[in-house]
């Protein structure tokens, strides 16, 4: 099967600081969906703009004076999240907090800084998808499983979207908020261990940003196939850590590319393939799923696009990378590459500088693939 064309999507969005909108999820007792995830216009209008923008093969760059117009830096962007759980014996390394459950399996931290970054990623993706929480044609699901739920923001939004559904989010750490919709529950579990779910249990299984966590994707999808009801769906959403450029503005020695390549090589030592999402459509077929669809979007890095919606998405992406530089690299580079923490910090200085340069029109591909379990199983 030939690779699907890369789409350049867009969706109506408020020009809001990512850190401000991401933390709004924790500001009320029952967390509403953050403003960027809903969009300010009707769904039909937003979807119409997406269709029009997806027809383009490249993202148009803005002039120099347009790239950061209307965006302000939020210097105090960190929040503390109140957690209530018995599983809190976390590991600390180089000033960051890591999972204690199955320690060492996941190379990135789980502290408050990382939680806010995860919420920004959620807002970015839902903006990218025009307000959609999923592309699989799921109608009135009864039971939904969110693998690697993280802060639980996707599961919470799904609970609001489908109030009659039972939503379960699983993760290695209990970092989800206390106040959630009554139909949403969370559990500490490892998706790569044998599943406890009974066969044919779920109408929809969702996994996002799991590329750095899962080592045995065929096994995971085999478990997902067994747990999915006949006619149910599985959807995988993954960012490909391979920076690209369509207009030759990215130099060969671009620091962000070097950063991603180093992290890629370090994670490979731990058995993680960061390009594995390119194989997920075939893996779904091999597991037995049918009606498989794949979409590949472009996520700009920075505010260089001319389109305001793409600028907002690019601002999210730049913030996600910028705020995560230390957390993404410190574990892999010190553990696998044997760098010292000081060497990591020195290297990141130039990467931060280049991230803020809007003259480089770079982007990262984002893969969404979904498939259905046959009705006659």
ABEGO torsion letter per residue (X at the ends): XBBBBBBBBBBBBBBBBAAAAAAAAAABABBBBBAAAAEABBAAAAAAAAAAAAABABBBBBBAAAAABGBBBBABABBBBBBBBABABBBBBGGBBBBABGBGABABBABAAAAAAAAAAAAAAAAAAGGBABABBBBGBABBBBBGAEAGAAAAAAAAABAABBBBBBBABBABBABBBAABBBBBBBAABBBABBBGABABBBBBGAAAABABAAAAAAAAAAABBBGBBBBBBBBBBBBBBAAGABBAABAAAAAAAAAAAAAAAAGBBAAAAAAAAAAAAAAGBBGBBBBBBBBBBEAABABAAAAAAAAAAAAAAAAAAAAAAAAAAAAAAGBBAAAAAAAAAAAAAAAABAABBBBBBBBBBBBBBBAAX
